[in-house]
Amino acid sequence: MRVVRCPAPMRALFRPAAGAVLAATLTTATSLGAATSTANVPIACSRGPSAQSFHAVVTMPATSPLGSRFTVRIDSVPSGKLSHTGLNYIFDMATDYLVPVGATYVDGSARIVPSTGTSNVRAGARAWHDAAGIHTLLPAHVDNGSGYTPPSVEFELEVTAAAGTALAVQLGQVRVAANVFLLGDLRTTCTPPPAPRNTIGTTVSVAREPL
């Protein structure tokens, strides 16, 4: 298995007059014999300062035979305290991933892992797949002055590419909404420039011959 480790949480993706925070840091559970490398994906956001980053830690096999299925798992770390003047709460924290060319999504496999993340964002949390990719959404409100840990997400992919092909899970987009004093709901969209950017991948290996 291969793991991408994230640095500190991504913060302050947009700073309107009242200020707000997007916390979208991901981290992973490790596996026996896992290799470790770091992904630091630059993102451009519709609000806030430039030079923002999305840090991801994704666990998946380093190699996968043609025709095999493998699990991608993303676990999360605490966001840190949200503390900005005028911010009431953030909500609708969403992340999109693209299915690699050379792999297909296994129907029904996307799921929020039970009993992961903090209780203030578990309610309504969901993961699903459509023609655009894999999506996660945390609709719950996270109040200013508090923090949260997103629940973990898993999904399965089936390898369809030839041996030697590199498959990479890619970041598509990150979105968040913030309710701000006097301004109401403000929404921010962040994409990798150029979108999408690879996070981590698996190399297709030759399938073993049956004994």
VEXDODREN-979249 format. One record per atom (N, C-alpha, C): residue number from 0; atom name; z, y, x. Coordinates in Angstrom, 2 decimals, decimal comma. Atoms other than C-alpha are relative to their C-alpha. Example, Ala and Ser with C-alpha at 12.3 -4.5 7.8 and 13.67 -1.06 7.14 Angstrom:
BEGIN
NODE    i  at       c3       c2       c1
NODE    0   N     0,00    -1,19     0,89
NODE    0  CA     7,80    -4,50    12,30
NODE    0   C     0,00     1,20     0,90
NODE    1   N    -0,06    -1,19    -0,82
NODE    1  CA     7,14    -1,06    13,67
NODE    1   C     0,73     1,09    -0,77
//
This chain:
BEGIN
NODE    i  at       c3       c2       c1
NODE    0   N     0,00    -1,20     0,84
NODE    0  CA     0,00     0,00     0,00
NODE    0   C     0,00     1,24     0,88
NODE    1   N     0,03    -1,26    -0,73
NODE    1  CA    -0,66     3,59     1,13
NODE    1   C     0,72     1,07    -0,81
NODE    2   N    -0,79    -1,04     0,66
NODE    2  CA     1,57     6,53     0,34
NODE    2   C    -0,35     1,36     0,56
NODE    3   N     0,14    -1,39    -0,44
NODE    3  CA     0,95    10,28     0,47
NODE    3   C     1,29     0,72    -0,33
NODE    4   N    -1,27    -0,66     0,21
NODE    4  CA     4,15    12,27     0,92
NODE    4   C    -0,19     1,48    -0,19
NODE    5   N     0,13    -1,43     0,20
NODE    5  CA     4,64    15,76    -0,38
NODE    5   C     1,09     0,76     0,72
NODE    6   N    -1,02    -0,91    -0,52
NODE    6  CA     6,41    18,65     1,30
NODE    6   C     0,81     0,59    -1,15
NODE    7   N    -0,84    -0,65     1,01
NODE    7  CA     8,61    21,07    -0,67
NODE    7   C    -0,79     0,29    -1,27
NODE    8   N     0,69    -0,26     1,27
NODE    8  CA     7,83    21,82    -4,35
NODE    8   C    -0,90     1,23     0,04
NODE    9   N     0,90    -1,14     0,17
NODE    9  CA     4,95    24,12    -5,27
NODE    9   C     0,66     0,97    -0,96
NODE   10   N    -0,72    -0,98     0,81
NODE   10  CA     6,41    27,34    -6,66
NODE   10   C    -0,81     1,27    -0,19
NODE   11   N     0,49    -1,37     0,20
NODE   11  CA     5,51    30,75    -8,09
NODE   11   C    -1,52     0,07     0,00
NODE   12   N     1,45     0,00     0,05
NODE   12  CA     1,91    30,02    -9,02
NODE   12   C    -0,55     1,25    -0,66
NODE   13   N     0,45    -1,29     0,48
NODE   13  CA     1,67    33,20   -10,99
NODE   13   C     1,18     0,94    -0,15
NODE   14   N    -1,05    -1,00     0,05
NODE   14  CA     3,66    36,40   -10,91
NODE   14   C    -0,46     1,21    -0,80
NODE   15   N     0,24    -1,19     0,80
NODE   15  CA     2,98    38,68   -13,87
NODE   15   C     1,20     0,93     0,14
NODE   16   N    -1,08    -0,97    -0,14
NODE   16  CA     5,24    41,67   -14,30
NODE   16   C     1,36    -0,64    -0,17
NODE   17   N    -1,29     0,63     0,26
NODE   17  CA     7,98    39,44   -15,67
NODE   17   C     0,27    -1,18     0,91
NODE   18   N    -0,16     1,13    -0,91
NODE   18  CA     7,36    36,53   -13,28
NODE   18   C     0,06    -1,32    -0,75
NODE   19   N    -0,07     1,35     0,56
NODE   19  CA     7,15    32,77   -13,88
NODE   19   C    -0,18    -1,00     1,11
NODE   20   N     0,07     1,05    -1,01
NODE   20  CA     7,06    29,43   -12,11
NODE   20   C    -0,78    -1,19    -0,53
NODE   21   N     0,58     1,31     0,28
NODE   21  CA     4,89    26,32   -12,09
NODE   21   C     0,54    -0,95     1,04
NODE   22   N    -0,49     1,01    -0,92
NODE   22  CA     6,62    23,30   -10,56
NODE   22   C    -0,76    -1,28    -0,28
NODE   23   N     0,85     1,17     0,23
NODE   23  CA     4,17    20,43   -10,16
NODE   23   C    -0,01    -0,91     1,20
NODE   24   N    -0,08     0,84    -1,17
NODE   24  CA     5,39    18,52    -7,14
NODE   24   C     0,13    -1,45    -0,39
NODE   25   N    -0,06     1,42     0,24
NODE   25  CA     4,86    14,79    -7,05
NODE   25   C     0,49    -0,71     1,24
NODE   26   N    -0,41     0,84    -1,12
NODE   26  CA     6,48    12,14    -4,89
NODE   26   C    -0,08    -1,45    -0,45
NODE   27   N     0,19     1,38     0,40
NODE   27  CA     6,31     8,35    -4,81
NODE   27   C     1,10    -0,93     0,43
NODE   28   N    -0,78     1,12    -0,48
NODE   28  CA     8,26     5,17    -4,61
NODE   28   C    -0,81    -0,69     1,08
NODE   29   N     0,71     0,68    -1,07
NODE   29  CA     7,41     3,33    -1,41
NODE   29   C    -0,01    -1,49    -0,24
NODE   30   N     0,04     1,44     0,10
NODE   30  CA     6,51    -0,31    -1,00
NODE   30   C     0,12    -0,59     1,39
NODE   31   N    -0,19     0,66    -1,28
NODE   31  CA     7,16    -2,83     1,75
NODE   31   C    -1,28     0,08     0,81
NODE   32   N     1,17    -0,07    -0,86
NODE   32  CA     4,81    -2,21     4,68
NODE   32   C    -0,93     1,15    -0,33
NODE   33   N     0,88    -1,11     0,40
NODE   33  CA     3,45     1,02     3,20
NODE   33   C    -0,30     0,91     1,17
NODE   34   N     0,38    -1,02    -0,97
NODE   34  CA     1,52     3,42     5,40
NODE   34   C     0,22     1,36    -0,65
NODE   35   N    -0,31    -1,33     0,53
NODE   35  CA     2,29     7,13     5,04
NODE   35   C    -0,92     1,05     0,58
NODE   36   N     0,76    -1,17    -0,42
NODE   36  CA     0,05    10,19     5,17
NODE   36   C     0,23     1,10    -1,03
NODE   37   N    -0,33    -1,17     0,82
NODE   37  CA     0,26    13,68     3,68
NODE   37   C    -1,24     0,64    -0,60
NODE   38   N     1,05    -0,77     0,66
NODE   38  CA    -1,97    15,42     1,13
NODE   38   C     0,54     1,36    -0,39
NODE   39   N    -0,37    -1,37     0,34
NODE   39  CA    -1,75    19,18     0,77
NODE   39   C    -1,26     0,68    -0,52
NODE   40   N     1,25    -0,45     0,61
NODE   40  CA    -4,43    20,31    -1,69
NODE   40   C     0,10     1,48    -0,36
NODE   41   N    -0,01    -1,41     0,39
NODE   41  CA    -5,14    24,07    -1,85
NODE   41   C    -0,53     0,16    -1,41
NODE   42   N     0,44    -0,25     1,36
NODE   42  CA    -5,54    25,40    -5,38
NODE   42   C    -0,16     1,49    -0,25
NODE   43   N     0,20    -1,38     0,43
NODE   43  CA    -6,84    28,60    -6,92
NODE   43   C     0,45     0,11    -1,44
NODE   44   N    -0,61    -0,11     1,33
NODE   44  CA    -4,92    29,79   -10,00
NODE   44   C    -0,48     1,26    -0,72
NODE   45   N     0,46    -1,12     0,81
NODE   45  CA    -5,89    32,07   -12,85
NODE   45   C     1,00     1,15    -0,04
NODE   46   N    -1,02    -1,04    -0,13
NODE   46  CA    -2,63    34,01   -12,36
NODE   46   C     0,74    -0,20     1,30
NODE   47   N    -0,89     0,09    -1,13
NODE   47  CA    -0,54    34,80    -9,34
NODE   47   C    -0,67     0,16     1,34
NODE   48   N     0,50    -0,22    -1,36
NODE   48  CA    -0,93    34,98    -5,57
NODE   48   C    -0,98    -1,07     0,42
NODE   49   N     0,92     0,97    -0,57
NODE   49  CA    -3,55    33,24    -3,50
NODE   49   C     0,77    -0,94     0,93
NODE   50   N    -0,57     0,92    -0,99
NODE   50  CA    -2,94    30,45    -0,96
NODE   50   C     1,09    -0,89    -0,60
NODE   51   N    -0,91     0,95     0,60
NODE   51  CA    -1,14    28,14    -3,39
NODE   51   C    -0,44    -1,42     0,34
NODE   52   N     0,30     1,39    -0,34
NODE   52  CA    -0,97    24,37    -2,86
NODE   52   C     0,58    -0,95    -1,03
NODE   53   N    -0,49     1,11     0,81
NODE   53  CA    -0,57    21,18    -4,85
NODE   53   C     0,29    -1,14     0,95
NODE   54   N    -0,41     1,05    -0,91
NODE   54  CA     1,38    18,55    -2,93
NODE   54   C     0,20    -1,29    -0,78
NODE   55   N    -0,06     1,25     0,76
NODE   55  CA     0,98    14,95    -4,07
NODE   55   C     0,36    -1,18     0,87
NODE   56   N    -0,31     1,27    -0,63
NODE   56  CA     2,38    11,56    -3,12
NODE   56   C    -0,42    -1,09    -0,97
NODE   57   N     0,58     1,01     0,88
NODE   57  CA     0,36     8,71    -4,59
NODE   57   C     0,05    -1,35     0,69
NODE   58   N    -0,08     1,33    -0,57
NODE   58  CA     0,99     5,00    -4,02
NODE   58   C    -1,11    -0,87    -0,57
NODE   59   N     1,07     0,92     0,39
NODE   59  CA    -1,97     2,60    -4,08
NODE   59   C    -0,33    -0,86     1,21
NODE   60   N     0,31     0,87    -1,15
NODE   60  CA    -3,31    -0,26    -1,92
NODE   60   C    -0,89     0,69     1,02
NODE   61   N     0,88    -0,52    -1,04
NODE   61  CA    -4,89     0,62     1,41
NODE   61   C    -1,38    -0,63    -0,11
NODE   62   N     1,27     0,69     0,21
NODE   62  CA    -7,60    -1,96     0,70
NODE   62   C     0,06    -0,80    -1,30
NODE   63   N     0,09     0,74     1,25
NODE   63  CA    -8,77    -3,63    -2,53
NODE   63   C    -1,34    -0,73    -0,05
NODE   64   N     1,25     0,75     0,05
NODE   64  CA   -11,37    -6,41    -2,93
NODE   64   C    -0,85     0,41    -1,20
NODE   65   N     0,92    -0,21     1,12
NODE   65  CA   -14,45    -5,95    -5,11
NODE   65   C     0,43    -0,85    -1,18
NODE   66   N    -0,37     0,72     1,21
NODE   66  CA   -13,59    -6,91    -8,68
NODE   66   C     1,48    -0,05    -0,28
NODE   67   N    -1,45     0,04     0,19
NODE   67  CA    -9,84    -6,55    -8,18
NODE   67   C     0,48     1,20    -0,81
NODE   68   N    -0,66    -1,11     0,67
NODE   68  CA    -7,48    -4,36   -10,14
NODE   68   C     1,21     0,42     0,82
NODE   69   N    -1,18    -0,47    -0,71
NODE   69  CA    -4,83    -2,17    -8,57
NODE   69   C     0,66     1,12    -0,79
NODE   70   N    -0,79    -1,01     0,70
NODE   70  CA    -2,10     0,17    -9,78
NODE   70   C     0,16     1,24     0,85
NODE   71   N    -0,30    -1,30    -0,62
NODE   71  CA    -1,83     3,85    -8,93
NODE   71   C     1,30     0,49    -0,64
NODE   72   N    -1,27    -0,49     0,52
NODE   72  CA     1,71     5,19    -9,26
NODE   72   C     0,33     1,35     0,63
NODE   73   N    -0,44    -1,32    -0,46
NODE   73  CA     2,91     8,78    -9,00
NODE   73   C     1,42     0,23    -0,51
NODE   74   N    -1,39    -0,30     0,34
NODE   74  CA     6,65     9,43    -8,92
NODE   74   C     0,29     1,45     0,38
NODE   75   N    -0,22    -1,44    -0,17
NODE   75  CA     8,17    12,89    -8,97
NODE   75   C     1,37     0,33     0,54
NODE   76   N    -1,27    -0,51    -0,53
NODE   76  CA    10,92    14,90    -7,31
NODE   76   C     0,42     1,23    -0,81
NODE   77   N    -0,45    -1,17     0,77
NODE   77  CA    13,05    17,73    -8,74
NODE   77   C    -0,83     1,24     0,28
NODE   78   N     0,78    -1,24    -0,10
NODE   78  CA    11,26    21,02    -9,38
NODE   78   C     0,74     1,08     0,78
NODE   79   N    -0,80    -1,11    -0,48
NODE   79  CA    14,11    23,12    -8,09
NODE   79   C     0,33     0,93    -1,17
NODE   80   N    -0,44    -0,90     1,06
NODE   80  CA    15,79    25,86   -10,11
NODE   80   C    -1,06     1,03    -0,33
NODE   81   N     0,89    -1,06     0,48
NODE   81  CA    13,55    28,09   -12,21
NODE   81   C     0,84     1,25    -0,20
NODE   82   N    -0,81    -1,21     0,08
NODE   82  CA    14,89    31,61   -11,80
NODE   82   C    -0,88     1,21     0,22
NODE   83   N     0,89    -1,17    -0,08
NODE   83  CA    12,64    34,58   -12,61
NODE   83   C     0,33     0,97    -1,13
NODE   84   N    -0,31    -1,03     0,97
NODE   84  CA    13,35    37,85   -14,39
NODE   84   C    -1,02     0,01    -1,13
NODE   85   N     0,89    -0,05     1,15
NODE   85  CA    11,91    37,85   -17,91
NODE   85   C    -0,50    -1,34    -0,48
NODE   86   N     0,45     1,32     0,41
NODE   86  CA    11,09    34,14   -17,98
NODE   86   C     0,99    -0,62    -0,97
NODE   87   N    -0,85     0,73     0,95
NODE   87  CA    12,43    32,33   -21,05
NODE   87   C    -0,04    -1,49     0,29
NODE   88   N     0,15     1,43    -0,29
NODE   88  CA    11,03    28,85   -20,40
NODE   88   C    -1,46    -0,28     0,36
NODE   89   N     1,35     0,50    -0,20
NODE   89  CA     7,99    26,93   -19,19
NODE   89   C    -0,18    -1,24    -0,87
NODE   90   N     0,28     1,16     0,85
NODE   90  CA     6,28    24,19   -21,20
NODE   90   C    -1,46    -0,40     0,20
NODE   91   N     1,37     0,52    -0,10
NODE   91  CA     3,07    22,15   -21,50
NODE   91   C    -0,47    -0,11     1,44
NODE   92   N     0,38     0,24    -1,40
NODE   92  CA     3,03    21,15   -17,83
NODE   92   C    -0,98    -1,17     0,02
NODE   93   N     1,06     1,01     0,08
NODE   93  CA    -0,22    19,22   -17,43
NODE   93   C    -0,70    -0,17     1,34
NODE   94   N     0,75     0,30    -1,22
NODE   94  CA    -2,06    17,51   -14,58
NODE   94   C    -1,12    -0,97    -0,34
NODE   95   N     1,17     0,87     0,21
NODE   95  CA    -5,53    15,91   -14,55
NODE   95   C    -0,42    -0,63     1,32
NODE   96   N     0,56     0,71    -1,16
NODE   96  CA    -6,88    13,30   -12,14
NODE   96   C    -1,34    -0,59    -0,40
NODE   97   N     1,31     0,59     0,25
NODE   97  CA   -10,43    12,00   -11,82
NODE   97   C    -0,02    -1,44     0,48
NODE   98   N     0,18     1,40    -0,40
NODE   98  CA   -11,26     8,30   -11,73
NODE   98   C    -1,06    -0,04     1,10
NODE   99   N     0,98     0,02    -1,10
NODE   99  CA   -13,03     7,55    -8,42
NODE   99   C    -1,32    -0,64    -0,41
NODE  100   N     1,29     0,67     0,13
NODE  100  CA   -16,74     6,76    -8,44
NODE  100   C     0,11    -1,31     0,76
NODE  101   N    -0,17     1,31    -0,61
NODE  101  CA   -16,85     3,03    -7,70
NODE  101   C     1,20    -0,74    -0,53
NODE  102   N    -1,12     0,66     0,68
NODE  102  CA   -13,87     2,20    -9,90
NODE  102   C    -0,06     0,35    -1,47
NODE  103   N    -0,09    -0,27     1,43
NODE  103  CA   -13,29     1,98   -13,64
NODE  103   C     1,45    -0,08    -0,44
NODE  104   N    -1,35     0,00     0,56
NODE  104  CA   -10,16     2,72   -15,62
NODE  104   C     0,21    -1,25    -0,83
NODE  105   N    -0,35     1,18     0,80
NODE  105  CA    -8,43    -0,32   -17,12
NODE  105   C     0,60     0,49    -1,32
NODE  106   N    -0,39    -0,51     1,32
NODE  106  CA    -8,13     0,37   -20,84
NODE  106   C     1,47    -0,27    -0,30
NODE  107   N    -1,38     0,12     0,44
NODE  107  CA    -4,60     1,02   -22,06
NODE  107   C     1,04     0,00     1,11
NODE  108   N    -0,95     0,14    -1,10
NODE  108  CA    -3,03     1,08   -18,60
NODE  108   C     0,79     1,27     0,31
NODE  109   N    -0,71    -1,24    -0,32
NODE  109  CA    -2,03     4,76   -18,34
NODE  109   C     1,32     0,06    -0,77
NODE  110   N    -1,30    -0,04     0,66
NODE  110  CA     1,67     5,12   -19,07
NODE  110   C     0,97     0,86     0,76
NODE  111   N    -1,17    -0,63    -0,58
NODE  111  CA     4,76     7,18   -18,47
NODE  111   C     1,00    -1,12     0,27
NODE  112   N    -0,93     1,08    -0,35
NODE  112  CA     7,20     4,89   -16,64
NODE  112   C     1,35     0,27    -0,67
NODE  113   N    -1,27    -0,21     0,72
NODE  113  CA    10,33     4,43   -18,82
NODE  113   C     1,16     0,32     0,94
NODE  114   N    -1,27    -0,32    -0,68
NODE  114  CA    13,66     5,88   -17,69
NODE  114   C    -0,21     0,71     1,33
NODE  115   N     0,22    -0,82    -1,19
NODE  115  CA    12,09     8,08   -15,00
NODE  115   C    -0,03     1,47    -0,40
NODE  116   N    -0,05    -1,42     0,30
NODE  116  CA    12,32    11,84   -14,73
NODE  116   C     1,30     0,39    -0,67
NODE  117   N    -1,21    -0,49     0,64
NODE  117  CA    15,00    14,02   -16,28
NODE  117   C    -0,15     0,06    -1,51
NODE  118   N     0,02     0,09     1,46
NODE  118  CA    15,95    13,92   -19,95
NODE  118   C    -0,61     1,23    -0,66
NODE  119   N     0,51    -1,21     0,65
NODE  119  CA    14,86    17,53   -20,59
NODE  119   C    -1,52     0,06    -0,08
NODE  120   N     1,46     0,02     0,12
NODE  120  CA    11,16    16,63   -20,13
NODE  120   C    -0,54    -1,37    -0,46
NODE  121   N     0,47     1,32     0,45
NODE  121  CA    11,03    13,00   -21,30
NODE  121   C    -0,56     0,05    -1,41
NODE  122   N     0,42    -0,04     1,40
NODE  122  CA    10,65    13,90   -24,97
NODE  122   C    -1,46     0,45    -0,10
NODE  123   N     1,40    -0,34     0,21
NODE  123  CA     6,96    13,86   -25,86
NODE  123   C    -0,89    -0,18     1,20
NODE  124   N     0,81     0,19    -1,20
NODE  124  CA     5,82    13,12   -22,30
NODE  124   C    -1,01    -1,12    -0,24
NODE  125   N     1,01     1,03     0,22
NODE  125  CA     2,56    11,19   -22,33
NODE  125   C    -1,06     0,02     1,08
NODE  126   N     1,12     0,15    -0,94
NODE  126  CA    -0,27     9,91   -20,17
NODE  126   C    -1,11    -0,72    -0,75
NODE  127   N     1,11     0,62     0,70
NODE  127  CA    -3,74     8,98   -21,38
NODE  127   C    -1,28     0,16     0,81
NODE  128   N     1,31    -0,04    -0,65
NODE  128  CA    -7,35     8,48   -20,34
NODE  128   C    -1,06     0,38    -1,01
NODE  129   N     1,20    -0,24     0,79
NODE  129  CA   -10,60     9,90   -21,68
NODE  129   C    -1,17     0,12     0,96
NODE  130   N     1,20    -0,07    -0,84
NODE  130  CA   -14,09    10,53   -20,36
NODE  130   C     0,17     0,93     1,19
NODE  131   N    -0,21    -0,97    -1,07
NODE  131  CA   -12,76    13,36   -18,18
NODE  131   C     0,94    -0,50     1,08
NODE  132   N    -0,91     0,53    -1,01
NODE  132  CA   -10,13    11,27   -16,35
NODE  132   C     1,34    -0,39    -0,56
NODE  133   N    -1,39     0,34     0,36
NODE  133  CA    -6,39    10,57   -16,40
NODE  133   C     0,76     1,31    -0,19
NODE  134   N    -0,72    -1,23     0,32
NODE  134  CA    -4,12    13,18   -17,97
NODE  134   C     1,48    -0,28    -0,22
NODE  135   N    -1,42     0,04     0,34
NODE  135  CA    -0,38    13,79   -18,10
NODE  135   C     0,39     1,33    -0,63
NODE  136   N    -0,47    -1,21     0,69
NODE  136  CA     1,42    16,27   -20,34
NODE  136   C     1,49    -0,10    -0,25
NODE  137   N    -1,42    -0,14     0,30
NODE  137  CA     5,05    17,37   -20,53
NODE  137   C     0,14     1,22    -0,91
NODE  138   N    -0,04    -1,14     0,92
NODE  138  CA     5,31    19,51   -23,69
NODE  138   C     1,37     0,67    -0,12
NODE  139   N    -1,36    -0,49     0,20
NODE  139  CA     9,09    20,03   -23,54
NODE  139   C     0,23     1,35     0,69
NODE  140   N    -0,37    -1,29    -0,58
NODE  140  CA    10,67    23,42   -22,79
NODE  140   C     1,00    -0,21     1,14
NODE  141   N    -0,95    -0,01    -1,12
NODE  141  CA    12,38    23,89   -19,41
NODE  141   C     0,46     1,45     0,14
NODE  142   N    -0,53    -1,36     0,05
NODE  142  CA    14,64    26,93   -19,61
NODE  142   C     0,13     0,64     1,37
NODE  143   N    -0,28    -0,77    -1,21
NODE  143  CA    14,91    29,66   -17,00
NODE  143   C     1,44    -0,28     0,42
NODE  144   N    -1,33     0,30    -0,49
NODE  144  CA    17,90    28,89   -14,80
NODE  144   C     0,26    -1,48     0,14
NODE  145   N    -0,15     1,45    -0,11
NODE  145  CA    17,38    25,12   -15,01
NODE  145   C    -1,16    -0,56     0,82
NODE  146   N     1,08     0,67    -0,70
NODE  146  CA    15,07    22,57   -13,40
NODE  146   C    -0,34    -1,29    -0,69
NODE  147   N     0,38     1,27     0,61
NODE  147  CA    13,44    19,26   -14,14
NODE  147   C    -0,67    -0,89     1,04
NODE  148   N     0,77     0,96    -0,79
NODE  148  CA    11,96    16,13   -12,62
NODE  148   C    -0,98    -0,69    -0,93
NODE  149   N     0,98     0,66     0,87
NODE  149  CA     8,70    14,91   -14,20
NODE  149   C     0,16    -1,51     0,05
NODE  150   N    -0,03     1,46    -0,03
NODE  150  CA     8,69    11,25   -15,23
NODE  150   C    -1,18    -0,54     0,80
NODE  151   N     1,05     0,65    -0,78
NODE  151  CA     6,59     8,83   -13,21
NODE  151   C    -1,14    -0,43    -0,90
NODE  152   N     1,18     0,45     0,74
NODE  152  CA     3,07     7,86   -14,27
NODE  152   C    -0,68    -1,11     0,79
NODE  153   N     0,77     1,09    -0,59
NODE  153  CA     1,09     4,69   -13,60
NODE  153   C    -1,29    -0,21    -0,78
NODE  154   N     1,21     0,46     0,66
NODE  154  CA    -2,45     3,58   -14,34
NODE  154   C    -0,70    -1,00     0,91
NODE  155   N     0,71     1,02    -0,76
NODE  155  CA    -4,75     0,76   -13,25
NODE  155   C    -1,48     0,33     0,10
NODE  156   N     1,43    -0,14    -0,23
NODE  156  CA    -8,24     0,86   -11,79
NODE  156   C    -0,59    -1,35     0,40
NODE  157   N     0,72     1,21    -0,42
NODE  157  CA   -10,80    -1,92   -11,32
NODE  157   C    -1,12     0,39     0,95
NODE  158   N     0,97    -0,32    -1,04
NODE  158  CA   -12,98    -1,92    -8,21
NODE  158   C    -1,39    -0,51    -0,38
NODE  159   N     1,39     0,38     0,29
NODE  159  CA   -16,75    -1,92    -8,88
NODE  159   C    -0,94     0,30     1,17
NODE  160   N     0,83    -0,39    -1,13
NODE  160  CA   -18,04    -0,53    -5,56
NODE  160   C    -0,13    -1,13     1,01
NODE  161   N     0,23     1,00    -1,03
NODE  161  CA   -19,38    -2,54    -2,62
NODE  161   C     1,06     0,11     1,10
NODE  162   N    -0,94     0,02    -1,11
NODE  162  CA   -17,22    -3,53     0,34
NODE  162   C    -0,32     1,13     0,98
NODE  163   N     0,16    -1,10    -0,93
NODE  163  CA   -16,64    -0,66     2,76
NODE  163   C     0,03     1,36    -0,66
NODE  164   N    -0,03    -1,28     0,72
NODE  164  CA   -16,66     2,02     0,05
NODE  164   C     1,42     0,55    -0,04
NODE  165   N    -1,30    -0,66     0,12
NODE  165  CA   -13,80     4,52     0,12
NODE  165   C     0,15     0,59    -1,39
NODE  166   N    -0,28    -0,52     1,34
NODE  166  CA   -12,32     5,25    -3,31
NODE  166   C     1,18     0,95     0,10
NODE  167   N    -1,08    -0,99    -0,08
NODE  167  CA   -10,15     8,34    -3,75
NODE  167   C     0,35     0,53    -1,38
NODE  168   N    -0,48    -0,68     1,19
NODE  168  CA    -8,03     9,52    -6,64
NODE  168   C    -0,04     1,49     0,30
NODE  169   N     0,21    -1,42    -0,26
NODE  169  CA    -8,83    13,22    -6,99
NODE  169   C     0,75     0,86    -1,01
NODE  170   N    -0,63    -0,98     0,88
NODE  170  CA    -6,94    16,18    -8,39
NODE  170   C    -1,08     0,79    -0,71
NODE  171   N     0,96    -0,76     0,77
NODE  171  CA    -8,89    17,80   -11,19
NODE  171   C     0,49     1,39    -0,36
NODE  172   N    -0,51    -1,29     0,47
NODE  172  CA    -6,68    20,56   -12,60
NODE  172   C     1,49    -0,11    -0,26
NODE  173   N    -1,41    -0,12     0,36
NODE  173  CA    -3,08    21,70   -13,08
NODE  173   C     0,14     1,18    -0,94
NODE  174   N    -0,19    -1,08     0,98
NODE  174  CA    -1,97    23,79   -16,07
NODE  174   C     1,48     0,10    -0,38
NODE  175   N    -1,36    -0,21     0,48
NODE  175  CA     1,30    25,31   -17,27
NODE  175   C     0,01     1,21    -0,92
NODE  176   N    -0,23    -1,16     0,87
NODE  176  CA     2,46    27,66   -20,01
NODE  176   C     1,41     0,52     0,24
NODE  177   N    -1,32    -0,62    -0,17
NODE  177  CA     5,35    30,11   -19,70
NODE  177   C     0,22     0,99    -1,13
NODE  178   N    -0,38    -0,98     1,00
NODE  178  CA     7,13    32,04   -22,41
NODE  178   C     0,81     1,10     0,70
NODE  179   N    -0,55    -1,11    -0,77
NODE  179  CA     7,96    35,48   -21,01
NODE  179   C     0,41     1,12    -0,94
NODE  180   N    -0,51    -1,10     0,80
NODE  180  CA    10,00    38,33   -22,47
NODE  180   C    -1,06     1,08    -0,18
NODE  181   N     0,95    -1,02     0,42
NODE  181  CA     7,78    40,87   -24,31
NODE  181   C    -1,46    -0,45     0,05
NODE  182   N     1,40     0,41    -0,15
NODE  182  CA     4,57    39,14   -23,17
NODE  182   C    -0,36    -1,25    -0,78
NODE  183   N     0,28     1,22     0,75
NODE  183  CA     4,93    35,92   -25,15
NODE  183   C    -0,44    -1,14     0,91
NODE  184   N     0,45     1,17    -0,75
NODE  184  CA     3,13    32,76   -24,00
NODE  184   C    -1,14     0,38     0,95
NODE  185   N     1,02    -0,22    -1,02
NODE  185  CA     1,14    33,03   -20,77
NODE  185   C    -0,40    -1,35     0,57
NODE  186   N     0,48     1,30    -0,49
NODE  186  CA    -1,03    30,15   -19,57
NODE  186   C    -0,74     0,18     1,32
NODE  187   N     0,61    -0,03    -1,32
NODE  187  CA    -2,12    29,45   -16,03
NODE  187   C    -0,74    -1,31     0,25
NODE  188   N     0,80     1,17    -0,38
NODE  188  CA    -4,87    27,07   -14,85
NODE  188   C    -0,27     0,06     1,50
NODE  189   N     0,22     0,07    -1,45
NODE  189  CA    -5,17    25,94   -11,24
NODE  189   C    -0,94    -1,15     0,32
NODE  190   N     0,97     1,01    -0,41
NODE  190  CA    -8,07    24,04    -9,67
NODE  190   C    -0,17     0,03     1,51
NODE  191   N     0,27     0,02    -1,45
NODE  191  CA    -8,84    22,92    -6,12
NODE  191   C    -1,33     0,68     0,29
NODE  192   N     1,28    -0,62    -0,37
NODE  192  CA   -11,51    25,05    -4,44
NODE  192   C    -0,60    -0,67     1,23
NODE  193   N     0,73     0,32     1,23
NODE  193  CA   -13,96    23,37    -4,50
NODE  193   C     0,65    -1,20    -0,69
NODE  194   N    -0,59     1,09     0,78
NODE  194  CA   -12,74    21,09    -7,29
NODE  194   C    -0,99    -1,14    -0,10
NODE  195   N    -1,39     0,40    -0,26
NODE  195  CA   -11,88    18,31    -7,11
NODE  195   C     0,22    -0,28     1,48
NODE  196   N    -0,31     0,36    -1,37
NODE  196  CA   -10,09    17,50    -3,86
NODE  196   C     0,62    -1,39     0,02
NODE  197   N    -0,59     1,33    -0,13
NODE  197  CA    -9,19    14,00    -2,69
NODE  197   C     1,50     0,12     0,23
NODE  198   N    -1,41     0,10    -0,32
NODE  198  CA    -5,53    13,07    -2,69
NODE  198   C     0,19    -1,20     0,95
NODE  199   N    -0,12     1,19    -0,85
NODE  199  CA    -5,49     9,49    -1,35
NODE  199   C    -0,87    -1,08    -0,58
NODE  200   N     0,94     0,99     0,51
NODE  200  CA    -7,70     6,45    -1,62
NODE  200   C     0,24    -1,38     0,52
NODE  201   N    -0,02     1,39    -0,44
NODE  201  CA    -8,32     2,76    -1,08
NODE  201   C    -1,41    -0,35     0,49
NODE  202   N     1,29     0,47    -0,51
NODE  202  CA   -11,12     1,07     0,90
NODE  202   C    -0,31    -1,35    -0,60
NODE  203   N     0,38     1,27     0,61
NODE  203  CA   -13,00    -1,72    -0,84
NODE  203   C    -0,23    -1,02     1,11
NODE  204   N     0,13     1,07    -0,98
NODE  204  CA   -12,69    -4,95     1,13
NODE  204   C    -0,81    -1,15    -0,59
NODE  205   N     0,76     1,17     0,47
NODE  205  CA   -14,62    -8,22     0,91
NODE  205   C     0,95    -0,91    -0,76
NODE  206   N    -0,83     0,89     0,82
NODE  206  CA   -13,26   -10,43    -1,85
NODE  206   C     0,17    -1,35     0,69
NODE  207   N    -0,24     1,30    -0,61
NODE  207  CA   -11,68   -13,66    -0,64
NODE  207   C    -0,76    -1,11    -0,75
NODE  208   N     0,64     1,16     0,62
NODE  208  CA   -13,61   -16,86    -1,23
NODE  208   C     1,08    -0,92    -0,56
NODE  209   N    -0,99     0,93     0,56
NODE  209  CA   -11,80   -19,31    -3,52
NODE  209   C     0,20    -1,20     0,91
NODE  210   N    -0,31     1,17    -0,83
NODE  210  CA   -10,05   -22,18    -1,72
NODE  210   C    -0,61    -1,26    -0,62
//
